[in-house]
């Protein structure tokens, strides 16, 4: 009597090759990275709201917290860390998204170029008045490099620069064919545009004499709600340099299907809302209208265009750019 044992034929199951395993790990890592980025974005928005509460409610109304030990400690914490906290969260959130959208190497390239070039511009600016104008920072944004530029300022250039650039990529995918402009040129141009328009609502409010806390002060005035026109030329030049060099080093456009497109737009909108609230608090409504027309409407149009399926399909696989070099 013979006993037969049925052994499964493993040859019937196709082997998982190395490329498939890398793709599975990449997708899993991308999902994990997105969760981290969204969590940090929540922290960023909460920190922005905390800062607004301190500037617009706590400072003008000390009677609301002065009799509470917890209120005093919260106020002291806000005065020491509130100015820098939302910038640190914003930089961390956009770095996490950058890893998902671009990969570690390309994100690091953008980070180094954005922080290095902006810090250099700010140090030159606070020392010579070029390229932004004659201004100086106060101590409310954290430790100052060479006692002139808060360490958070280059981080702000990085996270808003990357958010603006990726928003520009999304809008370029929608309007690029109609405008007949090279996608890299259009993406960088739109990114610089969004960055400058953000400062058009931020700077007049942050330096306004009626704001309870001054984060920087100007020693000259200009035609745009007290801001010199040179300031915005300097902003455009600085943003253009680090965005353009980053794109040249990357050698290809980001794949918009590799990351949640609303993410950079939400970062941008949250910071516009923060600046708009400060503008309203000092009686400036015109910069808000200008920013809505010149930036918020185009950003929303980019999101709506993609939702309707108007965005061309990317030539690369989803996640391909995010796997690194």
C-alpha positions in Angstrom: 0.0 0.0 0.0 1.4 3.3 -1.0 0.7 6.7 0.5 0.8 9.8 -1.7 1.3 13.2 -0.4 0.1 16.2 -2.4 2.9 18.8 -2.4 1.7 22.2 -3.5 3.3 23.2 -6.8 5.1 26.4 -5.8 5.9 27.0 -9.5 2.2 28.0 -10.0 2.7 31.1 -7.9 4.6 33.8 -9.8 7.6 34.9 -7.9 7.7 38.5 -6.5 10.7 40.1 -8.1 12.9 42.8 -6.6 11.2 45.6 -8.5 7.8 44.6 -7.1 9.1 44.4 -3.6 10.6 47.9 -3.9 7.3 49.3 -5.3 5.4 47.7 -2.4 7.8 49.2 0.1 7.7 52.5 -1.6 3.9 52.7 -1.5 3.8 51.6 2.1 6.5 54.2 3.0 4.6 56.9 1.0 1.4 56.2 3.0 3.3 56.3 6.2 5.0 59.6 5.2 1.7 61.1 4.2 0.3 60.3 7.7 3.3 62.0 9.3 2.9 65.0 7.1 -0.8 65.4 7.8 -0.1 65.1 11.5 2.5 67.8 11.3 0.2 70.0 9.2 -2.4 69.8 12.0 0.3 70.9 14.5 1.2 73.8 12.1 -2.4 75.0 11.9 -2.9 74.7 15.6 0.3 76.7 16.2 -0.9 79.4 13.8 -4.3 79.6 15.6 -2.4 79.7 19.0 -0.3 82.6 17.7 -3.3 84.5 16.4 -5.0 84.0 19.8 -2.0 85.4 21.6 -1.6 88.4 19.3 -5.2 89.4 18.9 -6.8 88.2 22.1 -4.3 87.6 24.9 -2.1 90.6 24.5 -4.8 93.3 24.2 -6.9 91.7 27.0 -4.6 90.7 29.9 -7.6 90.6 32.2 -8.6 87.3 30.6 -5.6 85.4 31.9 -3.7 87.5 34.4 -5.5 86.1 37.4 -4.9 82.4 36.4 -1.6 80.7 37.1 -2.2 78.4 34.1 -3.1 81.5 32.0 0.1 83.2 33.0 2.2 80.2 32.1 0.4 79.8 28.8 1.0 83.4 28.0 4.7 83.2 28.9 5.1 80.1 26.8 3.4 81.9 23.9 5.6 84.9 24.2 8.8 82.8 24.2 7.9 80.1 21.6 4.7 81.2 19.8 6.6 83.2 17.1 8.7 80.2 16.1 6.5 77.3 16.8 4.3 77.5 13.7 7.3 77.9 11.5 9.0 74.8 12.9 5.8 72.8 12.5 5.4 74.1 8.9 8.9 73.3 7.9 8.6 69.8 9.4 5.3 69.2 7.6 6.6 70.3 4.2 9.8 68.3 4.6 7.7 65.2 5.4 5.5 65.9 2.3 8.7 66.6 0.2 10.0 63.1 1.1 6.8 61.6 -0.2 6.6 63.9 -3.3 10.2 64.2 -4.3 12.2 61.6 -2.3 14.8 62.3 0.4 17.6 63.5 -1.9 15.5 66.1 -3.8 13.8 67.3 -0.7 17.3 67.8 0.9 18.5 69.7 -2.1 15.5 72.1 -1.9 15.9 72.4 1.8 19.7 73.2 1.6 19.2 75.7 -1.3 16.1 77.4 0.1 17.5 77.9 3.6 21.1 78.7 2.5 20.2 81.2 -0.2 17.4 82.9 1.9 19.7 83.1 5.0 22.4 84.7 2.8 19.9 87.2 1.4 18.6 88.0 4.8 22.0 88.5 6.3 23.0 90.7 3.4 19.7 92.5 3.7 19.9 93.3 7.4 23.5 94.4 7.0 23.4 96.4 3.8 19.7 97.1 2.9 20.0 95.0 -0.2 18.0 93.3 -1.8 14.9 93.9 0.4 15.5 97.3 1.9 16.4 98.7 5.3 14.9 96.6 8.0 15.9 94.6 11.1 14.4 91.7 13.1 13.3 91.7 16.7 13.9 88.8 19.1 10.3 87.3 18.9 11.1 84.7 16.2 13.9 82.9 18.1 17.6 82.8 18.2 19.2 85.1 15.6 22.0 84.0 13.4 24.9 86.5 13.8 22.5 88.4 16.0 20.6 89.6 12.9 18.4 86.9 11.3 16.2 84.5 13.4 16.9 80.9 12.7 13.2 80.4 11.8 13.3 82.8 8.9 15.2 80.4 6.5 12.8 77.6 7.6 9.9 79.8 6.7 11.4 80.4 3.2 11.8 76.7 2.8 8.3 75.5 3.8 6.4 78.3 2.1 8.8 78.1 -0.9 8.1 74.4 -1.4 4.4 74.8 -0.8 4.3 77.6 -3.4 6.4 75.6 -5.9 4.2 72.5 -5.6 1.1 74.6 -5.9 2.7 76.1 -9.0 3.3 72.6 -10.4 -0.4 71.8 -10.0 -1.6 75.0 -11.7 1.0 74.5 -14.5 -0.5 71.0 -15.2 -3.9 72.7 -15.7 -3.0 75.7 -17.8 0.3 74.7 -19.3 -1.2 73.5 -22.7 -3.3 76.7 -23.1 -0.4 79.0 -22.2 2.1 77.1 -24.3 4.9 77.6 -21.7 7.4 75.0 -20.7 6.1 73.2 -17.6 9.4 73.7 -15.6 9.4 77.4 -16.4 5.8 77.8 -15.7 6.0 75.9 -12.4 8.9 77.9 -11.1 7.3 81.2 -12.3 4.0 80.4 -10.5 5.8 79.3 -7.4 7.7 82.6 -7.2 4.5 84.5 -7.9 2.6 82.7 -5.1 5.5 83.3 -2.7 5.6 87.1 -3.4 1.9 87.5 -3.2 1.9 85.8 0.2 4.3 88.5 1.5 2.1 91.2 0.0 -0.5 90.4 2.7 2.0 89.4 5.4 4.6 92.1 5.5 2.3 95.2 5.8 0.6 93.5 8.8 3.6 92.1 10.6 5.4 95.4 10.5 2.4 97.6 11.2 2.7 100.1 14.1 -0.6 99.0 15.6 0.4 95.3 15.9 0.9 94.4 19.5 4.2 92.6 18.9 6.8 93.6 16.2 8.6 90.8 14.6 10.6 93.1 12.4 10.8 96.8 11.9 11.4 98.9 8.8 13.6 101.9 8.7 12.2 103.1 5.4 8.7 103.4 3.8 7.4 102.7 0.4 4.3 102.9 -1.9 2.7 99.5 -1.0 1.0 100.1 2.4 4.3 101.4 3.8 6.4 98.6 2.2 9.2 99.6 -0.3 8.8 98.1 -3.7 12.4 96.9 -3.4 11.2 94.4 -0.8 9.1 92.5 -3.3 11.8 92.5 -6.0 14.2 91.0 -3.4 11.5 88.4 -2.5 11.1 87.4 -6.2 14.8 87.3 -6.8 15.5 85.1 -3.8 12.7 82.7 -4.4 13.5 82.5 -8.1 17.1 81.6 -7.4 16.5 78.7 -5.0 13.5 77.3 -6.9 15.2 77.4 -10.3 18.5 75.9 -9.1 16.5 73.1 -7.3 14.6 72.3 -10.5 17.9 72.2 -12.5 19.4 69.8 -10.0 16.3 67.6 -10.0 16.3 67.4 -13.8 12.6 66.6 -13.9 9.2 67.8 -12.7 7.6 66.5 -9.5 5.0 63.9 -10.1 1.8 65.5 -8.8 0.1 62.0 -8.5 2.7 60.9 -6.0 1.4 63.1 -3.2 -1.9 64.7 -2.0 -2.3 67.8 -4.2 -4.4 69.7 -1.6 -1.6 69.5 1.0 0.6 72.4 -0.3 -2.5 74.4 -1.1 -3.7 74.0 2.5 -0.4 75.1 3.9 -0.5 78.1 1.6 -4.1 79.0 2.5 -3.5 78.5 6.2 -0.7 81.0 6.1 -2.7 83.4 4.0 -5.5 83.3 6.6 -3.0 83.9 9.4 -1.7 87.0 7.6 -5.2 88.2 6.6 -6.3 88.0 10.2 -3.4 90.2 11.3 -4.1 92.6 8.4 -7.7 93.0 9.5 -6.6 93.5 13.1 -4.7 96.6 12.0 -7.3 97.9 9.6 -5.7 96.7 6.3 -8.3 95.0 4.1 -6.9 96.0 0.7 -3.9 93.5 0.8 -6.4 90.7 1.5 -8.4 91.5 -1.6 -5.2 91.7 -3.7 -4.0 88.3 -2.3 -7.4 86.6 -2.9 -7.4 87.8 -6.5 -3.8 87.2 -7.4 -3.2 83.9 -5.5 -6.1 82.2 -3.7 -8.3 82.1 -6.8 -5.6 80.6 -9.0 -4.7 78.0 -6.3 -8.4 77.0 -6.0 -8.6 76.9 -9.8 -5.7 74.5 -9.9 -7.4 72.1 -7.4 -10.7 72.3 -9.2 -9.0 71.7 -12.6 -7.4 68.5 -11.4 -10.7 67.4 -9.7 -12.4 67.7 -13.1 -9.8 65.6 -14.6 -8.2 68.4 -16.7 -4.7 67.6 -15.5 -2.7 65.7 -18.0 -1.5 62.3 -17.0 2.1 62.2 -15.8 4.7 60.5 -17.9 6.0 58.8 -14.7 4.4 56.1 -12.6 2.8 57.3 -9.3 5.5 57.3 -6.7 8.3 56.9 -9.2 9.9 60.3 -8.4 9.4 59.7 -4.7 11.7 56.6 -4.6 14.8 58.9 -4.7 17.6 59.3 -7.2 
